[in-house]
């Protein structure tokens, strides 16, 4: 089968959407399919040794915010619109059996839709892979027409795939019928064993790896709590230090937790797993919205280290203190067998089975 994967991120970038693309690309090829990958950021270079940005002046910050606000209210995905729309020029004269458009940003689906409508892409089946709906995501501003645009574009796709069951409910708000939504987890290679790396650290050391957001994954309450603990520890944070929103969250604690909070630029996934496996335990900041779930849970399990989930509004301080004292009796390791990347890739391929509705077939009650 000929498969096209369309993504904003390159295969080697450090983000869950890039992990999704890379796993599918590799595994579908290993299963014998002819797979082509197209990215808006083809051959992007990984950031290494990125230093924490110095705070910008208030005037420049206001100017950036104003420009970003105008773009976000006028264009899908704001400034990302211009980068993702380049995909249109990459998708030309393509004839495939299955197209997998990997969203975030949403403009990837827009570009794929435009390629189909302009006949630059002829595909028997089209799948829009999502986390949660673009138009209802609370993290960023949207143009007034976002919901209507999303409805129009999703009409062109046979299926919408989401990684967790609770995400499917969110699509009721944009009137996507249940029959078009398929739950397919994130895929991972579950064979790696990092357990041999761990040795107890002289000073309690724990880590978080991933993105931080003010509205849905804010660590401020936890950092406030850490600042009140009068003992030695080292909290390592691996995140995007070039992101101004992330910096605005962490900046107030840099001096307050000096020496006890260490900030690191995000690094390649394999390297990150190696580092996480040497920590005493790990921190998972849960999302404020139930329709999102960080894929890092699988990575944390693969690292072989226990982890504690911290809610931004409230969390069990006693459980954390127990972890700090090397007491992990409360930890129950999740079962991650459903994330086997071979099974995940097969589920995507099955969406193009002979029984699936083909492009152009009528679907009753798709939208009201």
C-alpha positions as CSV (number, residue, x, y, z in Angstrom):
1,X,0.0,0.0,0.0
2,X,1.2,3.5,-0.8
3,X,1.0,5.8,2.2
4,X,1.7,9.5,2.6
5,X,2.5,11.0,6.0
6,X,2.2,14.8,6.3
7,X,3.6,16.6,9.3
8,X,4.6,20.0,10.5
9,X,7.5,18.6,12.5
10,X,10.5,16.8,11.2
11,X,11.1,13.2,12.2
12,X,14.0,14.0,14.5
13,X,12.4,16.8,16.5
14,X,11.7,16.4,20.2
15,X,7.9,16.7,20.4
16,X,5.1,14.1,20.7
17,X,3.8,14.9,17.2
18,X,7.2,14.2,15.8
19,X,7.3,10.9,17.8
20,X,4.0,10.0,16.3
21,X,5.2,10.6,12.7
22,X,8.5,8.9,13.2
23,X,7.0,5.8,14.7
24,X,4.4,5.4,12.0
25,X,6.9,6.1,9.2
26,X,9.4,3.5,10.5
27,X,6.9,0.8,11.5
28,X,4.7,1.1,8.4
29,X,7.8,0.7,6.2
30,X,8.9,-2.3,8.3
31,X,5.4,-3.8,7.7
32,X,6.1,-3.7,3.9
33,X,4.2,-0.5,2.9
34,X,5.6,2.1,0.6
35,X,5.7,5.2,2.8
36,X,6.6,8.8,1.9
37,X,7.0,11.5,4.6
38,X,6.5,15.3,4.0
39,X,7.3,17.9,6.6
40,X,7.0,21.7,6.8
41,X,10.3,21.7,8.6
42,X,12.2,19.2,6.5
43,X,15.8,18.7,7.7
44,X,15.4,20.9,10.7
45,X,18.3,21.1,13.0
46,X,17.9,20.0,16.6
47,X,18.6,22.7,19.2
48,X,21.5,21.8,21.5
49,X,23.0,23.7,24.3
50,X,20.3,26.3,24.2
51,X,20.7,28.8,27.0
52,X,17.9,30.4,28.9
53,X,16.9,33.6,27.1
54,X,17.4,36.9,28.8
55,X,14.2,38.7,29.6
56,X,13.2,41.2,26.9
57,X,12.2,44.7,27.5
58,X,8.5,45.4,28.4
59,X,8.1,47.4,25.2
60,X,9.4,44.5,23.0
61,X,7.3,42.0,24.9
62,X,4.2,44.1,24.3
63,X,5.0,44.5,20.6
64,X,5.5,40.7,20.2
65,X,2.3,40.0,22.1
66,X,0.3,42.5,20.0
67,X,1.7,41.1,16.7
68,X,1.1,37.5,17.9
69,X,-2.5,38.4,19.0
70,X,-3.3,39.9,15.6
71,X,-2.0,36.9,13.7
72,X,-3.8,34.5,16.0
73,X,-7.1,36.3,15.6
74,X,-6.7,36.5,11.8
75,X,-5.0,33.3,10.6
76,X,-5.3,29.6,11.6
77,X,-2.4,28.8,14.0
78,X,-1.1,32.4,13.9
79,X,2.5,32.7,12.9
80,X,2.7,28.9,12.2
81,X,0.3,29.4,9.3
82,X,3.1,30.6,7.0
83,X,5.4,27.7,7.8
84,X,2.8,25.0,7.5
85,X,1.2,26.3,4.4
86,X,4.5,25.5,2.6
87,X,3.3,21.9,2.6
88,X,1.0,22.8,-0.3
89,X,4.1,23.1,-2.5
90,X,5.6,19.9,-1.2
91,X,2.4,17.9,-1.9
92,X,2.1,17.7,-5.7
93,X,1.3,14.9,-8.2
94,X,0.8,12.4,-5.4
95,X,-1.3,9.3,-5.9
96,X,-1.6,7.2,-2.7
97,X,-3.9,4.8,-1.0
98,X,-3.7,6.4,2.4
99,X,-2.8,9.8,3.7
100,X,-2.1,10.5,7.4
101,X,-2.2,14.1,8.2
102,X,-0.6,14.6,11.7
103,X,-2.1,17.7,13.3
104,X,-0.7,20.2,15.7
105,X,-0.6,22.7,14.3
106,X,-4.0,22.5,12.7
107,X,-2.7,24.1,9.5
108,X,-1.3,20.7,8.5
109,X,-4.8,19.4,8.0
110,X,-5.6,22.7,6.2
111,X,-2.7,22.2,3.8
112,X,-3.6,18.5,3.2
113,X,-7.3,19.5,2.6
114,X,-6.2,22.2,0.1
115,X,-3.9,19.7,-1.7
116,X,-6.9,17.3,-2.1
117,X,-9.3,20.0,-3.3
118,X,-6.8,21.3,-5.8
119,X,-6.0,17.7,-7.1
120,X,-2.4,18.0,-6.1
121,X,-3.1,14.9,-3.9
122,X,-5.2,12.0,-5.0
123,X,-5.8,9.7,-2.0
124,X,-8.3,6.9,-1.5
125,X,-8.4,7.4,2.2
126,X,-7.5,10.4,4.3
127,X,-7.0,10.4,8.1
128,X,-6.7,13.5,10.3
129,X,-4.6,12.6,13.3
130,X,-5.3,14.9,16.3
131,X,-4.9,15.4,20.0
132,X,-8.0,17.5,20.7
133,X,-10.0,19.8,18.4
134,X,-8.1,22.9,17.2
135,X,-11.1,25.3,17.5
136,X,-11.9,24.4,21.2
137,X,-8.3,24.1,22.5
138,X,-8.0,26.7,25.3
139,X,-4.2,27.3,25.0
140,X,-4.2,29.8,22.2
141,X,-6.3,32.5,20.6
142,X,-8.3,31.6,17.5
143,X,-9.9,33.5,14.6
144,X,-13.6,33.9,14.8
145,X,-14.1,31.5,11.9
146,X,-12.0,28.6,13.5
147,X,-14.8,26.3,14.3
148,X,-16.5,26.6,10.9
149,X,-13.2,26.1,9.1
150,X,-12.5,23.0,11.1
151,X,-15.9,21.5,10.3
152,X,-15.5,22.2,6.6
153,X,-12.0,20.6,6.5
154,X,-12.9,17.5,8.4
155,X,-15.6,16.7,5.9
156,X,-12.8,15.8,3.5
157,X,-11.3,13.2,5.8
158,X,-12.6,9.7,6.2
159,X,-11.5,9.4,9.8
160,X,-10.3,11.5,12.7
161,X,-7.8,9.6,14.9
162,X,-7.1,10.5,18.6
163,X,-4.7,8.9,21.0
164,X,-7.0,8.5,24.0
165,X,-10.7,7.7,24.5
166,X,-11.5,10.9,26.4
167,X,-10.4,13.0,23.5
168,X,-13.2,11.6,21.3
169,X,-15.9,13.3,23.4
170,X,-14.5,16.7,22.5
171,X,-15.4,16.3,18.9
172,X,-19.1,16.4,19.7
173,X,-18.6,20.1,20.0
174,X,-17.7,20.4,16.4
175,X,-20.3,17.9,15.3
176,X,-18.0,15.1,14.1
177,X,-20.0,11.8,14.2
178,X,-18.8,9.0,16.4
179,X,-18.3,6.7,13.5
180,X,-15.6,8.9,12.0
181,X,-13.5,9.0,15.3
182,X,-11.0,6.2,15.9
183,X,-8.9,5.9,19.1
184,X,-5.4,4.9,18.2
185,X,-2.7,5.3,20.9
186,X,0.7,6.8,20.5
187,X,3.1,4.1,19.3
188,X,6.4,3.3,20.9
189,X,9.2,0.7,20.8
190,X,8.6,-1.2,24.1
191,X,11.6,-3.4,23.9
192,X,14.2,-1.0,25.3
193,X,15.4,-1.7,28.8
194,X,16.9,1.2,30.9
195,X,16.6,-0.4,34.3
196,X,20.3,-1.2,34.5
197,X,21.2,2.5,34.5
198,X,19.9,3.4,37.9
199,X,22.0,4.0,41.0
200,X,20.7,5.9,44.0
201,X,21.9,9.5,43.8
202,X,23.8,11.1,46.8
203,X,21.4,14.0,46.7
204,X,17.7,13.2,45.8
205,X,17.4,13.9,42.1
206,X,14.2,14.1,40.1
207,X,13.2,15.4,36.7
208,X,10.5,16.5,34.4
209,X,10.7,16.4,30.6
210,X,8.2,18.1,28.3
211,X,6.3,21.2,27.5
212,X,4.8,23.6,30.1
213,X,1.7,25.8,29.6
214,X,0.1,28.4,31.9
215,X,-3.4,27.2,31.3
216,X,-3.2,23.4,31.1
217,X,0.2,22.3,32.6
218,X,1.4,25.0,35.0
219,X,4.0,23.9,37.6
220,X,3.8,27.1,39.6
221,X,2.0,25.6,42.7
222,X,4.5,22.7,42.8
223,X,7.5,25.1,42.5
224,X,6.1,27.2,45.3
225,X,5.9,24.1,47.4
226,X,9.5,23.1,46.5
227,X,10.8,26.6,47.5
228,X,9.5,25.9,51.1
229,X,11.3,22.6,51.5
230,X,14.5,23.1,53.6
231,X,16.6,20.2,52.4
232,X,18.9,19.4,49.5
233,X,17.5,18.1,46.3
234,X,18.0,18.7,42.5
235,X,15.0,19.1,40.2
236,X,16.0,18.9,36.6
237,X,13.6,20.3,33.9
238,X,14.1,19.4,30.2
239,X,12.0,21.8,28.2
240,X,11.9,24.3,25.4
241,X,14.0,27.2,26.7
242,X,13.4,29.2,23.6
243,X,9.7,29.4,24.3
244,X,8.7,32.7,25.9
245,X,5.6,31.2,27.6
246,X,7.8,28.6,29.3
247,X,10.3,31.2,30.4
248,X,7.6,33.4,31.9
249,X,6.5,30.4,34.1
250,X,10.0,29.4,35.2
251,X,11.7,32.8,35.5
252,X,10.3,33.7,39.0
253,X,11.8,30.6,40.5
254,X,15.3,30.7,38.9
255,X,16.8,32.7,41.8
256,X,14.5,31.3,44.5
257,X,15.4,27.7,43.7
258,X,19.0,28.5,42.7
259,X,21.1,25.3,42.7
260,X,18.1,23.1,43.4
261,X,16.3,23.7,40.0
262,X,18.4,23.1,36.9
263,X,17.0,24.0,33.5
264,X,18.0,22.1,30.4
265,X,17.1,22.5,26.7
266,X,15.0,19.7,25.3
267,X,17.1,16.9,23.9
268,X,16.6,13.9,21.5
269,X,14.2,11.3,23.0
270,X,16.7,8.5,23.3
271,X,19.2,10.7,25.1
272,X,16.4,12.0,27.3
273,X,15.3,8.4,28.3
274,X,18.9,7.6,29.2
275,X,19.1,10.6,31.5
276,X,15.6,10.0,33.1
277,X,16.6,6.4,33.9
278,X,19.4,7.7,36.2
279,X,17.0,9.9,38.3
280,X,15.6,8.7,41.6
281,X,12.1,9.5,40.4
282,X,10.2,11.6,37.9
283,X,7.5,14.3,37.8
284,X,4.5,14.2,35.6
285,X,2.5,17.4,35.5
286,X,-1.1,16.5,34.6
287,X,-3.1,18.5,32.2
288,X,-5.9,20.7,33.5
289,X,-8.1,19.4,30.7
290,X,-9.2,15.8,30.8
291,X,-9.1,15.5,27.0
292,X,-5.4,15.7,26.9
293,X,-2.9,13.2,28.2
294,X,0.9,13.6,28.0
295,X,2.6,10.9,26.0
296,X,5.6,11.1,28.4
297,X,3.8,8.5,30.6
298,X,5.1,5.8,28.3
299,X,8.6,7.3,28.3
300,X,8.6,7.4,32.0
301,X,7.6,3.8,32.3
302,X,10.3,2.8,29.7
303,X,12.9,4.7,31.8
304,X,12.2,2.2,34.6
305,X,11.9,5.0,37.2
306,X,8.8,5.6,39.5
307,X,7.0,8.8,38.9
308,X,4.5,11.0,40.7
309,X,1.7,12.9,39.0
310,X,1.3,16.6,40.1
311,X,-2.0,18.4,39.5
312,X,-1.6,22.1,39.1
313,X,-4.4,23.0,41.4
314,X,-3.8,20.4,44.2
315,X,-1.5,17.5,44.8
316,X,-0.6,15.1,47.6
317,X,2.4,16.7,49.4
318,X,2.8,13.7,51.6
319,X,3.3,11.4,48.7
320,X,5.9,13.7,47.2
321,X,7.8,13.8,50.6
322,X,7.7,10.0,50.6
323,X,9.3,10.0,47.1
324,X,11.9,12.4,48.3
325,X,12.7,10.0,51.1
326,X,13.1,7.2,48.5
327,X,9.8,5.6,49.5
328,X,8.0,4.6,46.3
329,X,5.5,2.1,47.8
330,X,2.6,4.2,46.5
331,X,3.7,3.9,42.9
332,X,1.8,1.5,40.6
333,X,3.3,1.1,37.2
334,X,0.8,1.6,34.4
335,X,0.3,-1.1,31.8
336,X,1.6,0.3,28.5
337,X,1.2,-2.8,26.3
338,X,-1.4,-1.0,24.2
339,X,1.2,1.4,22.9
340,X,3.2,-1.2,21.0
341,X,4.1,0.6,17.8
342,X,3.5,-2.5,15.6
343,X,-0.1,-2.8,16.7
344,X,-0.6,1.0,16.4
345,X,0.7,1.0,12.8
346,X,-1.5,-1.9,11.9
347,X,-4.5,0.0,13.2
348,X,-3.7,2.9,10.9
349,X,-3.3,0.6,7.9
350,X,-6.6,-1.1,8.7
351,X,-8.3,2.3,8.2
352,X,-7.7,1.7,4.5
353,X,-9.2,-1.7,4.4
354,X,-11.7,-2.7,1.7
355,X,-14.6,-2.3,4.2
356,X,-13.7,1.3,5.0
357,X,-15.7,4.1,3.2
358,X,-13.6,5.5,0.3
359,X,-13.0,9.2,-0.4
360,X,-16.1,10.6,-2.0
361,X,-18.5,8.0,-0.5
362,X,-21.5,9.6,1.2
363,X,-21.5,9.5,5.0
364,X,-24.9,10.1,6.6
365,X,-25.2,12.7,9.4
366,X,-21.6,13.8,9.2
367,X,-22.5,17.4,10.1
368,X,-25.8,19.0,11.0
